[in-house]
């Protein structure tokens, strides 16, 4: 097998349309690397440049230490599996798998040996004499993979090979390709737009957007330490929730959304030094980090309990309305008046008494949509017109419009610069 190194690789089409911008990644020998991103991000173009099917406009490509920019595809010792299988309909499975070897004028006995070996690995032994039209989608894809295996290349390239399969087959083929990687101990580069495929298959993942590398890292680092707001929103299902607001420092450290409906106490996290020059930020909370709270306090109780904290972060003790002015109900405590929004009613956060661990932040919601996902539920709600999703598992079924108290640990909150969108909490 081989290492693959991309050194400032770029692609510019006629007319000056630059679709890949100075991509630099090192892929280790026997590593499974996934290129992932939305449509048009440059991932397939990058793969095709590695394969030699697209000319490299700028930068250098090395395979096994050899510069291959001007080397034709047939001499790069790679094999590519395409999205549409690219099987010859008039040839049998055996003939399709052997076709490339025949072009290389390999001996018949050697071809037969390699085809049988690949068929055994892919469990295609009973289908070798069938034509592609007699196979299922998953079987056709295995034939396409088999055609690559018989080549015994240095590098395997996969261009969205599972896109045409149904959901059940995609799960099955994901596992089969991962098993194949371990069995062959091969260097594999895999392109997909599906972050679930990327997270479950890749040793490392390169996230692309707009032709730029956003982050190249191990799956859990992408999830736990996203480099920027794009990566945070792309990795994870359902996607991370974001809301814009400001940081207040008069009494500890507090995030407050623009309308004041969401306040997050960050005082116990020791992150003040990382946020010295920051004021306007995006707060990000993953749906799975919401938990259903066992407390039964009303919205008015929550407001009352947080009076001191709120007064400590506003000028002269005055507190602006934390929710938009439109709404059907109003809660009053002391000098504070809070309107209840039609779409984010009573979405008010409480901070529990200080303990040795970060204080839980609580919010009362009334979900507009409840999706039952077997042992989990997705609760859709709004804060200041911004859609949020909470992914909870309690063993009970919630109803639309029902009051639900949620809590989340502030240590799970991500903060992103409102302009650059970089993750402010990374070292």
C-alpha positions in Angstrom: 0.0 0.0 0.0 1.1 3.7 0.0 1.0 7.1 1.5 -0.8 9.9 -0.4 0.3 13.5 0.1 -1.6 16.5 -1.3 0.6 19.6 -1.2 -1.4 22.8 -1.8 -3.5 21.2 -4.6 -5.8 23.5 -6.5 -8.2 23.2 -9.4 -9.1 26.1 -11.7 -11.5 25.5 -14.7 -11.7 27.5 -17.8 -12.9 31.0 -17.1 -11.1 31.2 -13.8 -13.6 29.2 -11.8 -11.5 27.9 -8.8 -13.2 24.9 -7.2 -10.4 23.6 -5.0 -8.2 25.9 -3.0 -4.7 24.8 -1.8 -5.8 21.5 -0.3 -3.0 20.0 1.8 -3.5 16.7 3.6 -1.2 13.7 4.3 -2.9 10.3 4.1 -1.0 7.6 5.9 -0.2 4.1 4.6 -3.2 1.8 5.2 -5.4 4.6 6.5 -9.1 5.1 5.7 -9.6 8.8 5.0 -13.0 10.3 4.1 -13.5 13.5 2.2 -16.9 14.9 3.2 -18.9 18.1 2.6 -22.0 19.5 0.9 -22.6 19.3 -2.9 -20.1 21.5 -4.8 -17.5 21.6 -2.0 -14.7 20.1 -4.2 -14.5 16.6 -2.7 -15.1 14.7 -6.0 -12.8 17.0 -7.9 -10.1 16.4 -5.4 -10.6 12.6 -5.7 -10.5 12.8 -9.5 -7.2 14.8 -9.3 -5.7 12.0 -7.2 -7.0 9.5 -9.8 -5.5 11.4 -12.7 -9.0 12.0 -14.2 -8.7 15.8 -13.6 -5.6 17.9 -14.3 -4.0 19.5 -11.2 -3.9 23.3 -11.8 -1.5 24.0 -9.0 0.3 22.1 -6.2 1.9 18.7 -6.0 0.5 15.2 -5.5 2.7 12.4 -4.2 1.8 8.7 -4.1 4.2 6.4 -2.2 6.7 9.3 -2.3 6.6 9.7 -6.0 5.3 12.9 -7.6 2.5 11.9 -10.0 1.1 15.2 -11.3 1.9 14.3 -14.9 1.5 10.5 -14.6 -1.4 9.0 -16.5 -4.1 7.2 -14.4 -3.1 3.7 -15.6 0.4 4.3 -14.2 -0.6 5.5 -10.7 -1.4 2.1 -9.4 -4.8 3.1 -8.0 -8.3 1.6 -8.4 -11.5 3.7 -8.3 -15.1 2.6 -7.4 -17.7 4.9 -9.0 -21.2 5.9 -7.8 -23.0 4.3 -10.7 -21.1 1.0 -10.6 -19.9 1.3 -14.2 -20.4 -2.4 -15.0 -20.6 -3.8 -18.5 -24.2 -5.1 -18.9 -23.3 -7.7 -21.5 -20.6 -9.3 -19.3 -21.0 -11.6 -16.4 -19.8 -10.8 -12.9 -16.7 -12.9 -13.5 -16.0 -11.1 -16.8 -16.6 -7.7 -15.3 -14.2 -8.3 -12.5 -11.6 -9.8 -14.8 -11.9 -7.1 -17.5 -9.1 -4.7 -16.3 -6.7 -7.6 -15.8 -7.2 -8.8 -19.3 -6.4 -5.4 -20.6 -3.1 -5.7 -18.7 -2.6 -9.0 -20.5 -2.3 -11.0 -17.3 -2.1 -14.7 -17.6 -5.5 -16.5 -17.5 -4.7 -18.6 -14.5 -3.6 -15.6 -12.5 -6.8 -13.7 -13.5 -9.0 -16.7 -12.4 -7.1 -16.9 -9.1 -7.6 -13.2 -8.3 -11.3 -13.2 -9.3 -12.1 -16.2 -7.1 -10.2 -14.6 -4.2 -12.1 -11.3 -4.6 -15.4 -13.2 -5.0 -14.8 -15.0 -1.7 -14.0 -11.8 0.2 -17.1 -10.2 -1.1 -19.4 -13.2 -0.9 -20.0 -13.2 -4.6 -19.0 -16.8 -5.4 -22.6 -17.8 -6.2 -23.1 -14.9 -8.6 -20.1 -15.1 -10.8 -22.0 -16.3 -13.9 -24.8 -13.8 -13.6 -25.2 -10.6 -15.6 -25.5 -7.2 -13.7 -29.2 -6.9 -14.4 -29.8 -10.1 -12.4 -28.2 -8.5 -9.3 -29.5 -6.2 -6.5 -28.0 -2.8 -6.0 -25.8 -4.0 -3.2 -24.5 -6.9 -5.2 -23.7 -4.7 -8.1 -21.7 -2.4 -5.9 -19.8 -5.4 -4.5 -18.9 -6.4 -8.1 -17.6 -2.8 -8.7 -15.5 -3.2 -5.5 -14.4 -6.6 -6.6 -13.2 -5.2 -9.9 -11.0 -2.8 -7.9 -9.8 -5.5 -5.5 -8.4 -7.8 -8.2 -6.1 -5.1 -9.3 -4.4 -5.1 -5.9 -3.6 -1.4 -6.2 -1.6 0.8 -3.9 -4.7 3.0 -3.2 -8.4 2.5 -3.4 -10.6 5.5 -4.3 -14.4 5.5 -3.6 -16.6 8.2 -5.2 -19.9 8.2 -3.2 -20.4 4.4 -3.9 -23.5 4.1 -1.7 -25.5 7.0 -2.9 -27.7 4.9 -5.2 -28.6 2.3 -2.5 -31.6 2.4 -0.1 -31.1 3.1 3.6 -30.9 -0.5 4.7 -28.3 -1.4 2.0 -26.2 1.6 2.8 -25.9 0.5 6.4 -24.9 -3.0 5.3 -22.4 -1.8 2.7 -20.8 0.7 5.1 -20.0 -2.3 7.4 -18.7 -4.4 4.4 -16.4 -1.7 3.2 -15.0 -1.1 6.7 -14.5 -4.9 7.0 -12.8 -4.9 3.6 -10.4 -2.1 4.7 -9.3 -4.1 7.7 -9.0 -7.3 5.8 -7.0 -5.8 2.9 -5.0 -3.4 5.1 -5.3 -1.0 2.2 -5.0 2.8 1.8 -8.5 4.0 1.0 -9.9 7.5 0.2 -13.6 7.7 0.3 -15.8 10.6 -0.9 -19.3 11.2 0.6 -21.8 14.0 1.4 -23.2 11.9 4.3 -21.6 12.8 7.6 -22.9 9.5 9.1 -20.9 7.5 6.6 -17.9 9.7 7.3 -18.1 9.3 11.1 -18.6 5.6 11.1 -16.0 4.6 8.5 -13.1 7.0 8.6 -9.9 6.8 10.6 -9.7 10.5 9.8 -12.1 12.9 8.0 -11.4 15.9 5.9 -14.3 18.3 6.0 -14.5 20.5 2.9 -16.6 23.6 2.1 -16.4 25.9 -0.9 -13.2 24.1 -2.0 -11.4 24.8 1.3 -10.3 22.3 4.0 -12.3 23.3 7.1 -10.8 20.6 9.4 -8.8 17.3 9.0 -9.1 15.3 12.1 -10.3 12.1 13.8 -14.1 11.6 14.0 -14.5 12.4 17.7 -12.3 15.5 17.5 -14.6 16.8 14.8 -17.6 16.2 17.0 -16.1 17.4 20.3 -13.7 20.1 19.1 -15.0 21.5 15.8 -12.7 24.1 14.3 -15.5 26.4 13.3 -19.2 26.9 13.0 -19.5 25.1 9.7 -17.8 21.9 11.0 -19.9 22.0 14.1 -23.1 22.3 12.1 -22.2 19.7 9.5 -21.0 16.9 11.9 -23.7 15.5 14.0 -27.3 14.4 13.4 -29.5 16.3 14.1 -27.3 19.3 13.5 -26.0 21.5 16.3 -28.4 24.4 17.4 -27.0 27.9 17.0 -28.1 31.2 18.4 -26.4 34.6 18.3 -25.8 36.7 21.4 -23.3 38.6 23.5 -21.0 37.9 26.4 -21.6 39.8 29.7 -18.9 40.0 32.3 -20.3 42.3 35.1 -20.9 39.3 37.4 -19.0 36.3 36.3 -19.4 35.3 32.6 -22.8 35.0 31.0 -24.0 34.4 27.4 -27.2 36.2 26.6 -29.1 35.8 23.3 -30.0 39.0 21.4 -33.5 39.2 22.8 -32.5 37.9 26.2 -34.6 34.7 26.0 -31.7 32.5 26.5 -29.0 33.0 29.2 -26.2 30.6 29.8 -24.0 30.9 32.9 -20.4 30.2 31.9 -18.8 31.4 35.1 -17.6 28.0 36.4 -15.8 26.9 33.2 -12.6 28.9 33.5 -12.7 30.2 29.9 -12.5 33.9 30.5 -9.0 34.2 29.1 -10.0 32.6 25.8 -12.8 35.2 25.4 -11.0 38.4 26.4 -11.6 40.3 23.2 -14.9 38.7 22.3 -18.4 40.2 22.7 -20.7 39.0 20.0 -20.7 35.2 19.5 -22.8 32.3 18.4 -23.6 29.7 21.1 -23.9 26.1 19.9 -25.7 23.3 21.7 -26.1 19.8 20.3 -29.6 18.3 20.4 -28.3 15.3 22.4 -26.9 17.5 25.1 -30.4 18.6 26.2 -31.8 16.5 29.0 -35.4 16.5 30.4 -35.2 18.1 33.9 -37.0 16.6 36.8 -37.8 20.1 38.3 -41.4 21.3 38.1 -40.9 25.1 38.6 -43.1 27.4 36.6 -41.7 30.0 34.3 -42.4 32.7 36.9 -40.5 30.7 39.5 -37.6 30.4 37.1 -37.5 34.2 36.5 -37.7 34.9 40.2 -34.9 32.5 41.0 -32.6 34.2 38.5 -33.4 37.9 39.4 -30.1 38.4 41.2 -28.0 37.1 38.4 -29.9 39.1 35.8 -29.7 42.3 37.8 -26.0 41.8 38.2 -25.3 41.9 34.5 -27.4 45.0 33.5 -26.9 48.6 34.1 -28.4 50.0 37.3 -30.4 46.9 37.9 -32.7 47.4 34.9 -33.4 44.3 32.9 -34.7 44.5 29.3 -37.5 42.2 28.2 -35.7 38.9 27.4 -38.3 37.7 24.9 -39.7 39.4 21.8 -42.5 41.9 22.4 -45.1 39.9 20.5 -46.9 37.3 22.4 -50.1 36.4 24.3 -48.9 36.3 27.9 -46.7 38.4 30.2 -44.8 37.4 33.4 -43.8 40.0 35.9 -41.4 39.8 38.9 -40.2 43.0 40.5 -39.0 45.4 37.8 -38.9 42.7 35.2 -41.5 42.1 32.5 -41.1 39.2 30.1 -43.4 38.7 27.1 -44.2 35.3 25.9 -43.5 34.7 22.2 -45.9 32.8 20.1 -43.1 30.6 18.8 -40.8 30.5 21.8 -43.1 30.8 24.8 -41.5 30.7 28.2 -38.1 29.8 26.8 -36.4 31.1 30.0 -33.2 29.8 31.5 -32.6 29.3 35.2 -29.2 28.8 36.9 -29.0 26.5 39.8 -27.2 27.3 43.0 -23.4 27.2 42.7 -21.7 23.8 43.3 -18.3 22.4 42.6 -19.4 21.3 39.1 -20.7 23.7 36.4 -24.3 24.7 37.1 -27.0 23.3 34.9 -28.8 25.7 32.8 -32.6 25.1 32.4 -35.1 26.2 29.9 -38.9 25.6 29.7 -40.2 24.9 26.2 -43.4 24.0 24.4 -42.5 21.9 21.4 -44.2 22.7 18.1 -43.3 19.3 16.6 -42.5 16.0 18.4 -40.9 13.3 16.3 -40.9 9.8 17.8 -37.7 7.9 16.8 -38.2 4.6 18.7 -36.4 5.0 22.0 -35.8 8.7 21.4 -37.8 11.8 20.6 -36.9 14.9 18.7 -38.5 18.0 20.2 -38.7 21.0 17.8 -39.1 24.4 19.4 -38.1 28.1 18.9 -36.1 30.6 20.8 -36.4 34.1 19.4 -37.5 32.7 16.1 -34.5 30.4 15.8 -35.4 26.8 15.4 -33.9 24.4 18.0 -34.1 20.6 18.3 -33.7 18.6 21.5 -33.0 14.9 21.2 -34.2 13.2 24.4 -34.9 9.7 25.7 -37.1 9.4 28.8 -39.3 6.4 28.2 -42.4 8.6 27.9 -44.1 10.3 25.0 -44.3 14.1 24.8 -47.1 16.0 23.1 -47.1 19.1 20.9 -47.6 22.2 23.1 -46.8 20.4 26.3 -44.6 22.3 28.8 -41.2 20.5 29.0 -38.3 21.5 31.3 -35.0 20.9 29.6 -31.5 21.3 31.1 -28.0 21.3 29.7 -24.5 21.4 31.0 -22.7 24.6 30.1 -19.5 22.7 29.5 -21.2 21.2 26.4 -21.8 24.7 25.0 -19.6 25.8 22.0 -18.9 29.4 21.3 -18.0 30.8 17.8 -16.9 34.2 16.8 -19.7 36.0 15.1 -17.5 37.2 12.2 -14.8 34.6 11.6 -17.0 31.7 13.0 -13.9 30.1 14.5 -14.3 28.1 17.7 -13.3 30.4 20.5 -12.8 27.6 23.0 -10.0 25.8 21.2 -6.4 26.3 22.3 
